[in-house]
Amino acid sequence: MHNPGHRFQAQDRLADGAQYIGGRLVKGTSGRMHAVVNPATGEEVYTYELASTADVDAAVAAARAAFPGWAATTPGERSDALHRFAAVLAERAEEFARAESLQCGKPLKLTREFDVPGTIDNTAFFAGAARHLQGQSAGEYSGDHTSYVRREPIGVVGSIAPWNYPLQMAAWKILPAIAAGNTIVLKPAELTPLTSLLFAEAATHAGIPDGVINIVTGLGKEAGEHLVGHPDVAMTSFTGSTAVGKRVAEIATSTVKRLHLELGGKAPFVVFDDADLEAAVQGAVAGSLINTGQDCTAATRAYVQRPLYEAFVERTAALMASVRVGDPFAPGTDLGPLISHAQRDRVAGFVDRARGYARVVTGGEAPQGDLKSGAYYAPTLVADAAQDSEIVQAEIFGPVLVVLPFDTDDEGIALANDTPYGLAASAWSRDVYRANRATREIKAGCVWVNDHIPIISEMPHGGYKASGFGKDMSAYSFEEYTQVKHVMFDNTAVARKDWHRTVFGDRP
């Protein structure tokens, strides 16, 4: 199993505390200790004092103090700083990959090949985007007046990130905000603060000024809600469950701040009867098990047209059974544990309840032996559930794929849309017209064709319906962290006088 020596590297690295405020690590002041637990072994790898509301206030004050200077830098200066930041991250890539695997239980090959390279690429993208903070061209739209539009930073951004992709979610929150000239206070999940803290530290080493990036590691009910409701926070960005997102929106409304929500998902995986069956099976297994299924875009509902249904179920079950579950630091591991035993038990509860109304084809149990102490759960395929059943409608957030048949194309698309969520989906077909119809009619923020799960920095990520609103990554995300100002010039003194007379009449 995992070498316990890894714990000391993380502990020593962040020995000064788990809050990053004003360019330095400091200890929390809540008086309550919290442990980061390696979910593969159950051992504590880092302990820290949680942030209090006073710590949140200090972080917001640091961000507010840094804002005028950072907002006044040129786009080129911010771009240069982010390019240096990307270089620092690249130099420390292995450290970040190991820390992410340690706190999340992700296979090291996943953090090395996906999480960390994706974060570096995203940093490089926003380094370029920083130079494109554009308004709108000037024009005379009203008589002798010239108008143009400025895009300006908003101020202090308060962001809350989840535990499933701690490093990437920190990057998705921080990078567009600071590229646009804002400063930020990020609250990572208390289960997984390590890489967010290292990310902020690396930014300081890259020359990003103190106070531009601040991290407060505390509980959602205390630190998180205080951050969202803080009167000096101009915008809130939240990624997490739809239920918590509703609470965030409720609090943010009290100060009428800008809001960005990326919430839950229940992604449909629609396989038409002309699809490449082997490709669809491989896509379903990879798309449903990515990050042990703890991904809001993971394939969770496979709808397979009836001529392919039984073959799809049989081959998907066989491929799932071959997935290697084990130690995240072992080279051959495909699937690590869930984030915690509580999450493992939650996932198991969905499957156990489904046995009364559906068929568990493979999996449906926690591995024993050497893996017994970890939060592991076997890759699981469930078939023949009803569309309105819990396992089809609810977000499970685990390595569970549900498969249902459909007959007509109309039915397949209707079933795909038949949940409250709309974050991601995929359609599998060799027919371009069929695939194009699916991309048009499935209500989701991303629809892949003959693939499921890849993302790129240049394109937006965000949902429809109960999956929230706002975009991460891409130029769309960059623009969300700006506010638009109309500037209007009166070009003639006569025009000013005439306008005054029109409004107020002739006066001495």
N, C-alpha and C positions, 0 to 999 in steps of 0.2 A: 504493500500500500504506500501512500504518499509519505515521503521523507519528512519527519517533523522538523528538521532543521530549517525548512523554508519559513517557518513561523517567525524565527528570530530576525531574519532579514527585514520582514515587514515591520516588526516591532521596533527595531532599531531605527529604521528609516523615518518613522513618525513618532519618535520618542517624546518630542516636545508638545504633542497634543494633536487633537483631531479637529481643530478649527483652524481655518486659514483666513486671517483677517489682516488687512493692511499690509500684505506682503510677507507675513510670517506665521509660523505655526504657533498656536496658543492652546491652552487647555480650556475645556468647557467649564462653566460655573454652575451647572444645575445641581451638583452634589450627587448625581446618579450615574453609576458606571454601567457600561454596556460592552458586550463582547462581540467581536467578529468571529464567527464559527466557520471552520472549513466543513462544508456539507458532505464532503466525501468521507470524513473520518469522525466528525462530531467534536473535534478538538478546537479549543479557543486559540486563535492565532494573533489576536490583537485586542486589547482592552482599552477603553477610553472613557472620559467623562462627557456625557451628553451636553449639547448646547442648551442654554436657557434662553428665555426671551431677551434677557440683557445682552447675551452674546449676539443674538439676531440684530438688536439695536446697534451694537458696536459695528457689526459687519455692514449694515445699511449706511451708517454714518461714514465708514471708510469709503464705501462706494460713492456716496454722495460727494464727499470731499474730492475724490479723484475724478469725478465726472467732468467738471469744466476744463481741466487740462487735457484729458483724453479726447473729449469732444472737439477741442480746438486743434488737435493734430490733423495733418493733411491725410487724405486717403492713402497717399504714397507712404507716409510714415507708418500708418497702421498696417499697411501691406508688408512693409519691410519687417516689422515686428512679428507678424504672423509667419512669414517665411522663416525667420530665425526660430520661431517656436516649433514649426514643423521639423526643422533640422535637429533640435534638441530631442523631440519625441523619437525621431528615427535613431538617434544615438542610444536612447534608453529603451528601445523597443522590447528587448528581452525582459527587462525589469518589469515593464508594464504588463507583458503577456503573463508572466508568472504571478504577479500580484492579482491580476484579474482571475486567473484560474484558481488561485488559492481561496479567494473570498466567495467565488460563485460556484465552484465545482465544474467549470467548463473544461472540456479537454484542451490541453495545452496547444494541440495542433489547430484548434479553432481560434484561440486567442492570438496565436502567432500568424495565422493565415487570413483571418477575417477581422477580428475586433481591432487589433492594433494597426495593421495596415490601413483599414478603413478610416480610423481616426486620423492618421497622418495625412491621408489623401484629403479628408474633409478639411483639415487645417490648411493644406496647400490651396484647396479650392477657395476658401474664404480669404486667403491672402490675396488671391487674384480679384475676388469679388469686391474687396475693400476699395479698389480703384474705380469702381463703377457705381458709386453712389450718385445716381443721376436724377435730376429733376425733369423738367419738360421744357422744350424749346420756347423761346419768347415769341410773342405775337401781339398784334393790336386787335383785340377782340371787342373793344368798346371805344369807339371814337378815337381820340388821341391818347388813349391809355395803353401802355405796354404791360402785359401780364406774363409772369412765368411762375413755375412751381419749384420750390425747394424741397428736398428730402433731408430731414434733420434727425439726429438721434433723439430718443424719447427721454432718456434719463437713467435711473437705476432700475434694472430688471431683476425681479425675484423669481427664481426658477426652482422647480422641484422635479427630481429625476428618480426613476424607478431602479429596482435591484436587478433586473434581468440583463441589461447591457450597461453597467455603471460607467464604463469609460466612454463608450460611444454616445450615451445619452448626455453625459457631461459635455462632450464636444458639441453635440447638436444644439445644446442650450447656449453654451458660452460663445462659440465661434461667431455665429451671425450677429449676436448682440454686440460683441466688442468690435467686430469688423465695421459695424455701422456707427461706432463712436459712443456706444452706451457703456456703462459699467454694470457689474452683475454680482448678485449674491445667489449662490446655488446651494440648495439643500439636497444632498444625495440621500438615498435610503440608508437608514441606520445599520442595516445588515451588511452593506457593501460600500463603505466610504473610502477604501484605500486608494483606488486609482483616481478618484476625483481629487483627493488631496495631493497626490503625486502630480496630477495634471496641472493644478494651480501652481505648485512649486516649480514645475518645469517652465511655466509661463514667465515666472519671475526671473528664472535663470536666462530666459531668452530676451530679457530686457523690457517686458511689458510692465508698466509702472505699478507700484504698490497701490492696492485698493481697487484696481480695475477688475480683478477677479477675486472673489471672496467665497469661502466655503464654510457653511455651518452644518454640523452633523448632529442632528437632534431628532426627536420624535415628531411625527406629523401633527399630532393633536396640539403640541406645544410650539415647537420651533416653526413647523410648516405653516400652521394657521396664522401665527403671528407675522410671518414673512408675507403671506398673501394679503393680510389686512393692513400692513404697515402703510401709513400715510405718505411716506417718502419713497415708496416703491411705485413706479409709474406703469409697470407692465408685469404681468404674471404669466409664466409659461409652465405648464404642468403636463407630465406624461405619467399615466397610471390608469387605474380602473375607472370605468364610467361612473360608478357610485361615488368615488372620492372626487372625481372631476366635477360632479354636481355640487359637492360641498365647496370646492375651490371657487366655482363660479358664484355661489351664493355669497361667500366672503368678499370676493373681488368686487361685487356689485356695490358694496357699501362705500367704496372709494372711487367708483366709476373708472377703474383702470383698464387698460388694454389687456385682453385675455387671449391666450393661445392654449388650446387643449388637444392633446393627442391621447385618445382613450382606448377602450378595449376593442377587441376584434374577434370575429368568428369566421375566418376566411373560407369561402367555398372553393372547391376544386372540382370543376365541371368537366367531365370526360364524355365527349360525344362518340358515337359508335364508329366514326371513321378515324379515330385517334390512333397514334402509334402506341399500342398497349404497353410494350416494354418501357418506352420512354415515360409514359404516364405513371407506371408503377414505381419506377425509380424516382420520379419527381414527387410522388405522393409520400414516399418514405423519407426522402431528404427534406421535403417541405413541412412535414408534420413533426419530425424529430429534431429539427434545428434547435440548438440550445435547450435540449431536453423538452421541446415543445413550449418552452417559456418565452414565447415570441408572439406579439399581438398580430403579426401577419402570417403566422404559421398556418399551414393547411390543416383545418380541423374537421371540415365537412366535405367528404368526397361524394359527389353525385355522378353516378356512372350510368350511361344509357344501357338499357336492359340487355342487348346482345353481348356486351362486354362485361356485364356485372359479375357473374360468378368467376370468370377467369381473373378479373381484377382483384376480387377478394382473395382468391387462392394464392395468386402470385405476390400480392402485397403482404399477406401474412407470412409467406415463406421468406421474403426479403427482410421483413421486420425481425423475424426470429434469428436471422444471421447477424444482426447488428451487435457489435461488441460493447457491452456495458462494463465499465470498470474505472480504475484509478485515472483521474484526469491527467496525471503526469506520465502515464505509461504511453509509449508511442503508438500502440495498436488500438487504443480506446476510441470508439466512435461516439459514445454517449456517456455523459457523466451523471451525477445526481441532480435532483431538484434542489432548490435553494435552501430548503429546510425540511425537517421531519414534519412540521405542521403542513407545509405545502404538499409533501408526499401523501400525507393522510387525507388531505382535501381531495387530491386527484383520485386516490383509491376509493374514496366515498362515492364519487360520481360513477365509477366503473362498477362498484359493488351494487349500487342501486339499479344500475342499468341491467344487471343480470335478470331482473324480474320481467323485463319487457324487450330485451334485445339479446343478440348472440355475441359473446366475447370470443372472437376467433383465435386470437393469440395474445399472450401477455396477461395483464390483469392481476399482477402480483408483484410484491417486492422481492428482489433477489435475496438469497440467503448466503451462507458461507462467509467468505472474506468481505463481502459487501454489506453484511448485515448491519454494521454500525453506521453506515452512511444513509443519506436520504434518497436512495435509489428506487426506481420503479421501472419495470420492464416495458419496452415498447408494446403498445396495446392497440389492437384493431377490433372495433365493435361494428357489427353489421345488423341490418334489419330493424333499426330503431324507427319509431314514428317521428315524423317531421316536428311535431309539437312536443316531443319529449325533452326532458331536462338536458340530456347529454348532447342533443342536437342544438338546443337554443342557448345554453349557458356557456360562458367562457371558462374552460377548464384549466388552461395554462399548464399543461403537462404533456407527456408523450403519448397522446391518445388521438387516434383518427377514427371517425365514424363514417361508415359507407352506406349510402342509400341508393336505390335504383330510381331511374325515371324513364319515361317512354318517349315523349315528344320533346322537341327543342323548346317549345313554349314552356313546358312543365319544368325542364331543367333550369331555365333562366328564372322562372318564378320561384322555384325552391331556393336558388342561390340568393335571391333577394329577401327571402322570408325569415329574417332575424332583425333585431333592432340595429345591428352593427353594419358598418360599411367602410372598413379600413382597406382591405385587400382581397383579391380573388384571382383565380386563374381559369383559363379555358383551354381545352386540349382538343385540337381538331386539325386535320390536314386541309380542310376547306377554308380558303381565305374569307369567303363571304360569311360562312357560319361563325368563324372566329371574330370577324369584324362586328357582326351583330352582337355577339356576347360582350365585346369590349364596350359597345355603345349602350347596351341595356342593363348590364350588371351595375348596380349602384355601389361603387367602391372607389376610393381614392387612387388605387392602383389596380390594374387588371393585366396580369401577365398572360402571354399566349405561348403554350407549349413549354412553360417553365414556371417555377414558383419559388420566390424568396429573394432573388438578387436585387440589390439597390446600388445606386451610383450617386456620387456627390452632386452631379450636375442636374439631377432630376428631383422633383419634390416628393415628399412623403407626408401623407396626412389623410384624414378620413372624411367620410360622409356620415350623416345620421348620428346615432349614438356613439360613433367613434370619434366625435369631436370636430374641431375646425382649426384651420391654420396649417401651415406647412413647415416641415423640417427639411434641411438641406436645400440646395439650389438657390437661384436668384430670388425665387418666391419667398423663401425663408428670410433672406437678407432684407427684402423690402418690408417684411412684417415688423422688423425691429427699427423701423423709421416712422416718422410722422410727416405728413404732407402739409406744406404751407404755401398759400397763394400770395404772391407779391405783386402789387399793382402800382405802376408809376403814371402820374399825370405828366404828360410831356409838354404842356404849355401853360403859362400863367393865365392866359385867357380862359382856357378850359376850367381852371380852378375857380376863376371868378364867376363864370357862367353857371357852374354847378352850384356854387354858393347861392347865387341869385335864384336858381330854380327851387332850391330847398327852402330858403329862408325869406325870399323876396328882397326888394331893394331896401337897403338900410344905409344911413349915413356912415 
